[in-house]
């Protein structure tokens, strides 16, 4: 099964959306392989968003992502990267379809509730930033029998 990284961002944590977002991922059939609530340090944020460090929006992103707790997740399932991105919706909430997490809960690009890795490679890198190998659990997930052929 494919693994991906997802993050429930500070605005969603502060608004009490963690349970609803986790429910949506689980109801889709994604297995939670890693989960932690944490504060993102500036050092961690710079690793995660390294490709954006020199962009004009980076200072605001850095301030936002370090402003409060986040929930870091490792999700696992068939085509997990694409599934999470589809469920999250477009980065700009104005373009996100109703029924997606951002379409239902986000108002602005700079406060868009969730993050999801954009590729299998990015997922592996982001998982390694936020989780040790021991923190990502592998176990027999019985619903897989009913989810996949």
Helices and strands as residue ranges (DSSP letters): E 2-8, H 10-14, H 18-28, E 31-39, H 42-48, G 50-52, H 58-65, E 69-77, H 80-88, G 93-95, H 101-105, E 114-116, H 120-130, G 133-135, H 144-147
